[in-house]
Amino acid sequence: MDELAKIGKRKTLIISISVLIISIHTIYLYQSSRPELDSLKLTQQIVRFFLTVGLLYATYIGKNWARIITVILFTLAVIGAIYGIISTLEVPILNTVPFYVMVLVYGKGISHFGFSKSYKAFSKYQNWIRNNQ
């Protein structure tokens, strides 16, 4: 693995972990704001979390379809976060920090998975490894 692919691997892992942390935070924030546990919504959120894990894994191993879906979903997340920022302009800035974090992390993910030479090198390496086993 050359140096560019190593950088791509490291950035892919960092972005993937960041996205999973945001997912866990979203699940916790929703459930903690309710007076009692919403089991149907929690089930939906857990399924979504594991689908996210699966999609990020497919992206990690270099599947092009997963990369495309990831970029599309991250774009929708950025749009949703920007809408969240705009719709909560009258609340204290501290309450909108998660939206800013989402814009930052998902925006970095769009940049990395969509346009980064290091990700392309890492993806090419992952495909080469998978095809030569």
SULWO-V806717 format. One line per field, one symbol per residue. phi: phi as a letter, one per 30 degrees, with the letter a starting at -180 (. if undefined). burial: I if it has 16 or more other ideal C-beta (glycine too) atoms within 10 Angstrom, else O. Layout:
# SULWO-V806717
phi: ???
burial: ???
This chain:
# SULWO-V806717
phi: .ddddddddddddddddddddddddddddddddcdbdcddddddddddddddeddddddddjdddddddddddddddddddddddddcdddeeddceedddddddddddddddcbddddddddddddddddcc
burial: OOOIIOIIIOIIOOIIOIIOOIIOOOIOOOOOOOOOOOOOOOOOIOOOOOOIOOIIOIIIOIIOOIIOOIIOIIOOIIOOIOOOIOOOOOOOOOOIOIIOOIIOIIIIIIOIIOOIOIIIIIIOIIOOOOOOO
